[in-house]
Amino acid sequence: MPEQWDAIVVGAGIGGLTTASLLAKEGLSTLVLEKEDRVGGRAVSLRGEEVAEKGAEWYRRLLGGQYSYLAQSDPPLEEMAASGLLDGYVLDLGFHGVSVAGEGYFATLRDLLGGFGDREVVIKPFLTGAWLEDNLVEVTIPVIGDMAVDERLQAEFDRLGRNYLDFFGDLSQLSFDRLANLGEMSLYDYLGEIGFVKSAEELERLDSVSLNDHLASIGFTGSKLVCDYFRCLCTLFTTINNPNEISMGDILRYASQVMIPAILSGVKINIGGYVQDGVMEWPKAVAGRCEDLGGEIRLETRVTGVEIEHGRVKGVRVESAEGEESIPAPRVVMNPPIQELFRYVDDKAFAGGFTQEVGSLYGYGSLSPYFGLKELPFPEKHAERLMLTPCVVPREEGFDWDVYIAWGIQSYIEPSCAPAGKHLFTAYLPLTEEESRNRELAMKVVRTVPDFLESLYPGFKDCIEWALYPVCWKLEGVAKSVTQAGSLKPEVKAPGVEGLYFAGDTARGYGVAMDCACSSGIICASEITGIDYGVS
């Protein structure tokens, strides 16, 4: 163990592990400190047998450590634990479909690290659909020359005199004749020239543009079906119900900088996928690669403070089973939500309006139901998809906007998460932070979900053997609002404190869910090492 580490990373979430693995790759002695007994942060998994072995309160504490609580369980959680009802299931802490089935910023990290060695992360892609106007509308990623748009949507685009791809850019200059005669110009450069691939400056401007304003500007508001379709797609991406709050910048940035280059390079892109054996296999692979490269990870070690002297980081104070100690390092990377920073550092240490900026951040949340099913109540065409619907509970019931739902039979796509012959249903419903913290409103959604699914699939409730309803009330980094998306988040380098950095959902980063934390970790590592990793 070094007498002094080059860098200490606080928190083994995706952002922290991403930064640590890249720093270790560049030869910096790097220590990761994690308060829990496993890596992953919010991206953790548990086996049902753990609940039986460790008890209901252990599961509740695990949720509480990640800004979540159990709104309801049926039967009671204590009964589930005692009976082993959850045995054979693998449960993520919340809904964890992986964006573009791992071919986003996670693929960038994988390539930067030279792969994950023998720790292959298997991500099973799913199809996607939207339940709109009592019909299944297929959600796809059309490619130029192969539009493959659902026929009901295409009829609406024809009526509007618009095109699906108009959502992503101005295609009025698109010439298919020129596509065949580009000469030395790449297709990617040509799409940039006509505005389909956005410049960095345009993307930063779009961070403050809402979905509703964007739909109006491109002439899509004349069709409820089209607006509901894109609201479903964008809520899936941003974890925000209100289309006046959804930021377009991150969505179009992801399309421009991640999906289009992958498609043009021949990678088959799916909207999402599930990780075989649980979402924690992803952070475990990154943690393992970090250790391969010389990094060290200490679990069940709680950081109690960051030591600063004369405006420079000196190290951290920690508590563990071995007692309290100070660990010196000239660089500290904070992976917890940035709103918690002042638990570790005096807010007077920071320059400018940083303290006020952090204090002004506001949150979002979600309800993530889990159902164990004894039978499959859906037709196969629905079971093989992540299904989206714009309204489960109307806003008139006391919510900021109509409450959306994304749901799927996770075990149909990835069978390892359920016992043989059984199925695991997972879903998420975005809420504001205030709605998540309001038990009465949260329970209103809890009670509505089974009835809603029963209305679509008669007999659904008879198939339920057990149900868990965890609620998360802190998703401010994951949720992409018009004031907190991408470039609008705090920068990865602390103002006024030399050697202090941030990574994870609440620092500058792009993409959805774990991809957001991964991109932030890459940006943070680039700031420390001075190496351009291609994400900025």
C-alpha positions in Angstrom: 0.0 0.0 0.0 1.5 3.4 -1.0 2.3 5.9 1.8 0.3 8.4 -0.2 -2.1 7.6 -3.0 -2.1 9.7 -6.2 -5.9 9.7 -6.2 -8.7 8.6 -3.9 -12.2 8.0 -5.3 -15.1 8.2 -2.8 -17.8 5.8 -3.8 -17.8 2.7 -6.0 -20.7 3.8 -8.2 -20.4 3.7 -12.0 -18.9 7.2 -12.2 -16.3 6.6 -9.5 -15.3 3.2 -10.9 -15.0 4.7 -14.4 -12.7 7.4 -13.2 -10.6 5.1 -11.0 -10.1 2.5 -13.7 -8.9 5.2 -16.2 -6.6 6.8 -13.7 -5.1 3.3 -12.8 -4.6 2.7 -16.5 -2.5 5.8 -16.8 -0.3 4.7 -13.9 -1.8 6.7 -11.0 -1.9 4.8 -7.7 -5.7 4.9 -7.1 -7.8 3.9 -4.1 -11.6 3.5 -4.2 -13.5 3.7 -0.9 -17.1 2.4 -0.7 -19.4 2.4 2.3 -21.5 -0.6 1.2 -20.4 -4.3 1.0 -20.5 -4.3 -2.8 -19.7 -2.1 -5.7 -22.2 -0.4 -8.0 -23.8 2.5 -6.0 -27.3 2.6 -7.4 -26.5 -0.1 -9.9 -26.5 -2.9 -7.4 -28.1 -6.3 -7.5 -29.1 -8.8 -4.8 -30.3 -12.4 -4.9 -33.6 -13.3 -3.3 -31.7 -15.7 -1.0 -29.9 -12.7 0.5 -33.3 -11.3 1.7 -34.1 -14.7 3.2 -30.7 -15.0 4.9 -30.2 -11.3 6.1 -33.8 -10.3 6.7 -36.3 -7.7 5.7 -34.6 -4.9 7.5 -31.3 -5.5 5.7 -33.1 -5.0 2.4 -34.7 -1.8 3.7 -31.3 -0.5 4.8 -29.9 -1.3 1.4 -32.6 0.8 -0.2 -32.1 3.6 2.3 -28.4 3.8 1.5 -29.4 4.7 -2.1 -32.1 7.3 -1.3 -35.0 4.8 -1.6 -37.7 3.3 0.5 -40.1 0.4 0.2 -43.6 1.9 -0.2 -45.3 -1.5 -0.1 -44.8 -5.2 -0.4 -47.4 -7.9 -0.9 -47.2 -10.2 1.0 -45.3 -8.3 3.8 -41.6 -8.3 3.3 -41.0 -10.2 6.6 -43.2 -13.0 5.3 -41.3 -13.0 2.0 -38.0 -13.3 3.8 -39.2 -16.1 6.1 -40.8 -18.2 3.4 -38.0 -17.8 0.8 -40.6 -16.4 -1.7 -37.9 -14.4 -3.4 -35.4 -17.3 -3.7 -34.2 -17.7 -7.3 -34.8 -14.1 -8.3 -32.1 -11.5 -9.0 -33.4 -8.0 -8.1 -31.7 -4.8 -9.1 -32.2 -1.9 -6.6 -34.4 -0.1 -9.1 -35.3 -0.4 -12.7 -32.1 -0.9 -14.7 -32.6 -1.3 -18.4 -29.2 -0.5 -20.0 -29.3 2.2 -22.7 -28.6 1.0 -26.3 -27.8 -2.5 -24.8 -24.4 -1.3 -23.6 -23.2 0.2 -26.9 -23.1 3.7 -25.6 -20.5 5.3 -23.2 -20.1 1.9 -21.6 -18.7 0.6 -24.9 -16.4 3.7 -25.0 -15.1 2.8 -21.6 -14.7 -0.9 -22.5 -12.6 0.2 -25.5 -10.5 2.7 -23.5 -9.7 0.0 -21.0 -8.8 -2.6 -23.6 -11.8 -4.8 -22.6 -12.7 -6.3 -19.3 -10.5 -9.4 -19.5 -12.4 -12.6 -18.6 -15.3 -10.6 -17.0 -17.6 -10.5 -20.0 -20.7 -8.4 -19.4 -23.6 -10.0 -21.3 -26.4 -7.6 -22.1 -29.5 -9.0 -23.7 -31.2 -6.4 -26.0 -34.9 -5.9 -25.9 -37.3 -4.6 -28.5 -39.4 -1.5 -27.5 -43.1 -0.7 -28.0 -45.6 2.0 -26.9 -49.2 1.3 -25.9 -50.9 4.3 -27.6 -54.6 4.8 -28.4 -55.2 1.1 -27.4 -52.7 -0.2 -29.9 -49.1 -1.4 -29.9 -46.9 1.1 -31.7 -43.4 -0.3 -32.4 -40.6 1.9 -31.2 -37.5 1.6 -33.4 -34.3 3.4 -34.3 -34.7 4.1 -38.0 -31.6 4.3 -40.1 -31.3 6.5 -43.2 -32.4 4.4 -46.2 -34.2 1.9 -43.9 -36.9 3.9 -42.1 -39.0 1.0 -40.7 -41.4 3.3 -39.0 -44.6 1.9 -37.5 -47.4 2.2 -40.1 -49.7 4.2 -37.8 -46.9 6.7 -37.1 -46.0 6.9 -40.8 -49.6 7.8 -41.7 -49.4 10.7 -39.2 -46.1 11.9 -40.5 -47.5 11.8 -44.1 -50.5 13.8 -42.9 -48.3 16.4 -41.3 -46.0 16.5 -44.3 -43.1 15.6 -42.0 -40.5 12.8 -41.6 -39.6 10.8 -38.5 -36.0 11.9 -38.7 -37.1 15.6 -38.6 -37.2 15.1 -34.9 -33.4 14.8 -34.9 -32.4 17.4 -37.4 -33.3 19.5 -40.4 -33.5 17.1 -43.3 -34.7 19.6 -45.8 -31.2 19.6 -47.3 -30.9 15.8 -47.3 -30.2 14.6 -50.8 -30.1 10.8 -51.4 -28.4 11.4 -54.7 -25.6 13.2 -52.9 -25.4 10.4 -50.4 -24.4 8.1 -53.2 -21.7 10.6 -54.4 -20.0 12.0 -51.3 -16.5 11.6 -52.7 -14.0 12.0 -49.9 -16.6 13.4 -47.4 -17.8 10.9 -44.8 -21.5 10.3 -44.3 -21.0 11.5 -40.7 -19.5 14.8 -41.8 -22.2 15.2 -44.4 -24.9 14.7 -41.7 -23.2 17.3 -39.6 -23.1 19.7 -42.6 -26.9 19.6 -43.0 -27.5 19.9 -39.3 -28.5 16.3 -38.5 -25.4 15.7 -36.4 -25.3 18.7 -34.0 -22.3 20.8 -33.1 -21.2 21.1 -29.5 -22.4 24.7 -29.4 -25.8 23.7 -30.8 -26.1 20.8 -28.3 -25.4 23.1 -25.4 -28.1 25.5 -26.6 -30.5 22.6 -26.9 -29.9 21.6 -23.2 -32.2 24.4 -22.3 -34.9 23.6 -25.0 -37.8 21.5 -23.8 -39.4 18.6 -25.7 -42.7 20.5 -26.0 -40.9 23.5 -27.6 -38.9 21.3 -29.9 -42.0 19.4 -31.1 -43.7 22.7 -31.8 -40.7 24.0 -33.7 -40.6 21.0 -36.1 -44.3 20.9 -36.7 -45.2 17.8 -34.8 -47.8 19.2 -32.5 -50.6 18.6 -35.0 -50.8 14.9 -34.0 -51.4 13.6 -30.5 -50.2 10.2 -31.5 -46.8 11.6 -32.7 -46.5 13.8 -29.6 -47.3 10.9 -27.2 -44.8 8.7 -29.1 -41.9 11.1 -28.7 -42.9 11.9 -25.1 -42.7 8.2 -24.3 -39.3 7.9 -26.0 -38.0 11.0 -24.3 -39.4 10.2 -20.9 -37.7 6.8 -21.2 -34.4 8.7 -21.8 -34.8 11.4 -19.2 -36.9 10.0 -16.3 -39.2 13.1 -16.4 -42.9 13.1 -17.1 -43.4 16.8 -17.9 -42.6 17.5 -21.5 -42.0 21.2 -20.6 -39.1 20.0 -18.3 -37.5 17.4 -20.6 -34.3 18.6 -22.1 -33.6 18.0 -25.8 -29.9 18.5 -25.5 -29.0 15.2 -24.0 -31.3 13.3 -26.3 -29.9 14.8 -29.5 -26.3 14.7 -28.1 -26.7 10.9 -27.5 -28.1 10.5 -31.0 -25.4 12.6 -32.6 -22.3 11.4 -30.7 -23.2 7.9 -29.7 -25.9 6.2 -31.8 -25.3 7.6 -35.2 -21.5 6.8 -35.2 -22.2 3.3 -33.9 -24.8 2.7 -36.6 -22.5 4.1 -39.3 -19.7 1.8 -38.1 -22.0 -1.2 -38.5 -23.0 -1.8 -34.8 -26.6 -2.9 -34.4 -28.2 -0.5 -32.0 -31.1 -1.5 -29.8 -32.8 1.1 -27.5 -31.9 -1.0 -24.4 -31.2 -4.3 -22.8 -30.9 -6.2 -19.5 -27.7 -7.4 -17.9 -27.4 -11.1 -17.5 -27.2 -12.1 -13.8 -28.1 -8.6 -12.7 -27.0 -5.0 -13.4 -24.2 -5.2 -10.8 -22.2 -7.4 -13.3 -21.4 -4.1 -15.1 -19.8 -2.3 -12.2 -18.1 -5.5 -11.1 -16.4 -5.8 -14.5 -15.2 -2.2 -14.2 -14.0 -2.7 -10.6 -12.2 -5.9 -11.7 -10.5 -4.1 -14.5 -9.5 -1.3 -12.1 -7.8 -3.8 -9.8 -6.1 -5.5 -12.8 -4.6 -2.1 -13.6 -3.3 -1.6 -10.1 -6.2 0.2 -8.4 -7.4 -0.9 -5.0 -11.0 -1.0 -3.8 -12.0 -1.1 -0.1 -15.5 -1.9 0.8 -17.4 -1.1 4.0 -15.2 1.9 4.5 -17.1 5.2 5.1 -15.5 8.5 4.2 -16.3 11.1 6.9 -14.5 14.1 5.5 -12.1 15.5 2.9 -9.0 17.2 4.3 -8.1 20.5 2.8 -5.3 22.8 3.7 -4.6 26.3 2.1 -7.1 25.5 -0.7 -5.5 22.2 -1.6 -6.7 18.6 -1.0 -4.6 16.6 1.4 -6.6 13.4 1.7 -9.7 12.0 3.4 -10.8 10.8 6.8 -12.5 7.4 7.0 -14.2 5.0 9.4 -14.1 1.2 9.0 -14.0 -2.0 11.1 -10.4 -1.2 11.8 -11.3 2.2 13.3 -10.7 5.8 12.1 -7.8 7.0 10.0 -6.6 9.7 7.6 -5.5 8.6 4.2 -3.3 11.2 2.3 -3.7 12.0 -1.4 -3.4 15.2 -3.5 -6.5 14.3 -5.5 -10.0 13.3 -4.3 -12.9 12.4 -6.7 -16.3 12.6 -5.1 -18.9 10.1 -6.5 -21.8 10.7 -4.1 -24.5 13.2 -5.3 -23.0 16.6 -5.3 -25.7 17.9 -3.0 -24.0 15.9 -0.2 -20.6 17.5 -0.7 -20.9 19.9 2.2 -21.1 16.9 4.6 -17.5 16.3 3.7 -16.2 19.8 3.0 -16.9 23.2 4.5 -19.0 25.1 1.9 -16.8 28.2 2.6 -13.9 26.4 0.8 -15.4 27.0 -2.7 -15.1 30.0 -5.0 -17.7 32.0 -6.8 -21.4 31.0 -6.6 -20.6 27.3 -6.5 -22.3 26.7 -3.1 -25.4 28.4 -4.4 -25.3 26.5 -7.6 -25.2 23.2 -5.7 -28.0 24.3 -3.4 -30.3 25.2 -6.3 -30.3 21.7 -7.7 -33.6 20.0 -7.5 -34.6 16.3 -7.7 -36.6 13.7 -9.5 -37.6 10.2 -8.4 -39.3 7.1 -9.5 -41.4 4.1 -8.4 -40.0 0.8 -9.6 -42.4 -2.1 -9.1 -41.2 -5.7 -9.1 -43.7 -8.6 -9.6 -43.0 -12.3 -9.4 -45.4 -14.0 -11.8 -46.4 -17.6 -11.9 -47.5 -17.4 -15.5 -46.9 -15.1 -18.5 -50.0 -12.9 -18.9 -48.8 -11.1 -22.1 -48.8 -12.1 -25.7 -45.3 -12.8 -27.0 -45.2 -9.7 -29.2 -45.6 -7.6 -26.0 -43.5 -9.9 -23.7 -40.4 -9.4 -25.9 -40.6 -5.6 -25.6 -40.1 -2.9 -23.1 -43.5 -1.3 -23.2 -44.2 2.4 -22.7 -47.4 4.3 -22.0 -47.8 8.1 -21.5 -50.4 7.9 -18.7 -51.1 5.6 -15.8 -52.2 8.2 -13.3 -53.5 11.6 -14.7 -52.0 14.8 -13.4 -55.4 15.8 -12.1 -54.8 13.3 -9.3 -52.3 15.7 -7.8 -49.2 15.2 -9.9 -47.0 17.5 -11.8 -47.9 15.8 -15.1 -49.5 12.6 -16.3 -47.5 9.7 -14.7 -45.8 7.6 -17.4 -44.9 3.9 -17.1 -42.2 1.7 -18.8 -42.7 -2.0 -18.1 -41.5 -5.4 -19.3 -41.1 -9.1 -18.5 -37.4 -8.9 -17.7 -37.1 -12.7 -17.4 -38.5 -13.2 -20.9 -35.4 -11.3 -22.3 -32.9 -12.4 -19.6 -34.0 -15.7 -17.9 -31.3 -15.8 -15.2 -33.2 -13.2 -13.1 -36.1 -15.6 -12.2 -36.5 -19.3 -11.2 -37.3 -21.8 -13.9 -41.0 -21.6 -14.8 -41.5 -18.2 -13.1 -41.2 -14.7 -14.5 -40.0 -11.3 -13.2 -41.9 -8.2 -14.2 -40.1 -4.9 -13.8 -41.2 -1.3 -14.4 -40.6 2.3 -13.6 -42.8 5.3 -13.2 -41.0 8.7 -13.0 -42.1 11.1 -10.3 -40.8 14.4 -9.0 -38.8 14.4 -5.8 -41.7 15.9 -3.9 -44.1 13.2 -5.3 -41.6 10.5 -4.3 -41.3 11.8 -0.8 -45.1 12.2 -0.4 -46.2 8.7 0.8 -49.8 9.4 0.0 -49.1 10.3 -3.7 -46.6 7.4 -4.0 -49.2 5.0 -2.7 -51.8 6.4 -5.2 -49.5 5.2 -8.0 -48.8 1.9 -6.2 -52.5 1.1 -6.0 -53.0 2.1 -9.7 -50.3 0.0 -11.3 -51.9 -3.5 -11.0 -55.3 -2.2 -12.0 -53.8 -0.5 -15.0 -52.0 -3.6 -16.1 -55.2 -5.7 -15.5 -57.1 -3.4 -17.8 -54.6 -4.0 -20.6 -54.0 -7.7 -19.9 -57.1 -9.4 -18.2 -55.9 -12.0 -15.7 -52.6 -10.1 -14.9 -53.4 -9.8 -11.2 -54.1 -13.5 -10.8 -50.6 -14.2 -12.1 -48.9 -12.2 -9.3 -47.2 -14.2 -6.5 -45.5 -11.3 -4.9 -44.9 -7.6 -5.4 -42.3 -5.1 -4.2 -42.7 -1.3 -4.7 -39.4 0.5 -4.0 -39.4 4.3 -4.5 -36.3 6.4 -5.2 -36.5 10.1 -4.3 -33.1 11.3 -5.6 -32.5 11.1 -9.3 -31.5 14.7 -10.1 -28.4 13.7 -12.1 -30.1 11.0 -14.1 -33.1 13.1 -14.9 -32.4 15.5 -17.7 -34.3 18.8 -17.2 -34.0 22.0 -19.1 -32.0 23.5 -16.2 -29.9 20.5 -15.2 -29.0 18.5 -18.3 -25.5 17.8 -19.6 -23.6 21.0 -19.9 -25.8 22.7 -17.3 -24.6 20.5 -14.4 -21.7 21.4 -12.2 -18.3 20.9 -13.8 -16.1 17.9 -12.8 -13.4 20.1 -11.3 -14.2 22.0 -8.0 -13.8 25.8 -8.2 -11.4 27.1 -5.5 -10.2 23.7 -4.2 -7.1 22.3 -6.0 -7.3 18.5 -6.4 -11.0 18.1 -5.8 -13.1 16.5 -8.5 -16.6 15.2 -9.1 -17.9 12.2 -11.1 -21.3 10.5 -11.4 -24.9 11.4 -12.1 -24.8 14.9 -10.6 -21.6 16.2 -12.3 -21.3 17.1 -16.0 -22.1 14.0 -18.0 -24.3 12.8 -20.8 -26.6 9.9 -21.7 -29.2 8.0 -19.7 -29.0 6.2 -16.3 -25.7 4.3 -15.9 -24.3 5.7 -19.2 -24.7 9.2 -17.7 -22.4 8.3 -14.7 -20.0 6.5 -17.1 -19.6 9.5 -19.3 -19.1 11.7 -16.3 -16.4 9.4 -15.1 -14.6 9.6 -18.4 -14.8 13.4 -18.4 -13.5 13.5 -14.9 -10.6 11.2 -15.7 -9.8 13.3 -18.7 -9.7 16.5 -16.6 -7.2 14.8 -14.2 -4.9 13.1 -16.7 -5.1 15.8 -19.5 -5.9 13.0 -22.0 -8.7 13.5 -24.5 -10.9 10.4 -24.3 -13.4 11.6 -26.8 -16.1 12.7 -24.4 -16.2 16.3 -23.3 
